[in-house]
């Protein structure tokens, strides 16, 4: 029975390793070449973070329903405690169209300003950066 136990342990170990390897092979890049990742970061008092994240989620839900330009967005808290979101756009042109829609959409602009205000900021205080995937 000791040899069967050892054989069973070896089999499970090999199977687990294969499963892990297959799992990692299934991971895809965050963005394809030409897509644009945009990050938004803003300071927010720790006691205001949960409500700010709720406001960001509401803004993202509004975008998904109303924006004529499709893109994905995820809210979160950065490791330094700042709040924000990460957006993924299909291209620089699509990102520019999304930005134009945001600026022209009064409700979206009001929602963005409410997030900033809740944290004691203005929208100009948010750090917005973009990365073009290669």
C-alpha positions in Angstrom: 0.0 0.0 0.0 2.9 2.3 0.6 3.9 2.1 -3.1 0.3 2.7 -4.2 0.1 5.8 -1.9 3.4 7.1 -3.3 2.1 6.5 -6.9 -1.2 8.2 -6.1 0.7 11.2 -4.6 3.0 11.4 -7.6 0.0 11.2 -10.0 -1.9 14.0 -8.1 1.2 16.2 -8.1 1.7 15.8 -11.8 -2.0 16.4 -12.5 -2.0 19.5 -10.3 1.1 20.8 -12.1 -0.5 20.2 -15.5 -3.7 21.9 -14.3 -1.7 24.9 -13.1 0.3 25.1 -16.3 -2.9 25.0 -18.4 -4.5 27.6 -16.2 -1.6 30.0 -16.8 -1.6 29.3 -20.5 -5.3 30.4 -20.5 -4.4 33.9 -19.2 -4.6 36.5 -21.9 -2.8 39.8 -22.1 -4.6 42.7 -20.4 -4.8 44.5 -23.8 -4.1 43.6 -27.4 -1.7 45.8 -29.5 -3.3 49.1 -30.3 -5.8 49.0 -27.5 -5.5 51.8 -24.9 -5.6 51.4 -21.1 -6.7 54.5 -19.3 -6.2 54.9 -15.5 -7.9 57.4 -13.3 -6.5 58.0 -9.8 -7.6 60.5 -7.1 -7.0 60.9 -3.4 -10.0 60.2 -1.2 -10.2 60.1 2.6 -10.4 56.5 3.9 -13.8 57.0 5.4 -15.1 58.2 2.0 -13.7 55.4 -0.2 -16.6 52.9 0.0 -19.2 55.6 -1.1 -16.8 56.8 -3.8 -16.5 53.3 -5.2 -20.3 53.1 -5.2 -20.5 56.4 -7.2 -17.8 55.1 -9.6 -19.8 51.9 -10.2 -23.0 53.9 -10.8 -21.1 56.1 -13.4 -19.7 53.0 -15.1 -23.3 51.5 -15.2 -24.5 54.8 -16.8 -21.6 54.6 -19.4 -22.5 51.0 -20.3 -26.1 51.9 -20.9 -25.6 55.3 -22.6 -22.3 55.6 -24.3 -22.3 55.2 -28.1 -18.7 54.1 -27.9 -18.1 50.7 -26.3 -15.3 50.3 -23.7 -14.9 48.4 -20.5 -14.2 50.0 -17.1 -13.4 48.6 -13.6 -13.4 50.6 -10.4 -10.9 50.1 -7.5 -8.6 51.3 -4.9 -4.9 51.7 -5.7 -2.2 50.3 -3.4 -1.5 53.9 -2.1 -5.2 54.3 -1.1 -6.3 56.4 -4.0 -9.6 55.6 -5.7 -10.2 55.3 -9.4 -10.8 53.1 -12.4 -9.1 51.4 -15.3 -10.7 51.6 -18.7 -9.9 49.6 -21.9 -10.5 51.2 -25.3 -10.2 49.4 -28.6 -8.0 52.2 -30.0 -6.7 55.7 -29.5 -9.5 56.9 -31.9 -12.1 55.1 -29.8 -10.7 56.6 -26.6 -10.9 60.1 -28.1 -14.5 59.5 -29.1 -15.4 58.2 -25.6 -13.7 61.3 -24.1 -15.7 63.5 -26.4 -19.0 61.7 -25.4 -18.1 62.1 -21.7 -17.5 65.8 -22.0 -20.7 66.4 -24.0 -22.9 64.2 -21.8 -24.1 66.4 -18.9 -25.2 63.6 -16.7 -21.9 61.8 -17.0 -20.0 65.0 -16.3 -22.2 65.6 -13.2 -21.6 62.0 -12.0 -17.8 62.4 -12.4 -17.8 65.7 -10.6 -19.9 64.1 -7.7 -17.2 61.4 -7.3 -14.5 64.1 -7.1 -16.6 66.3 -4.7 -17.3 63.3 -2.4 -13.5 63.0 -2.0 -13.0 66.7 -1.5 -11.5 67.1 -5.0 -12.3 68.6 -8.4 -12.2 66.5 -11.6 -8.9 68.3 -12.4 -7.4 66.7 -9.4 -7.7 63.2 -10.9 -4.5 61.9 -12.4 -5.5 60.4 -15.8 -2.9 58.3 -17.7 -3.1 56.2 -20.8 -1.0 53.4 -22.1 -1.1 52.1 -25.7 -0.5 48.4 -25.7 2.1 47.0 -28.0 
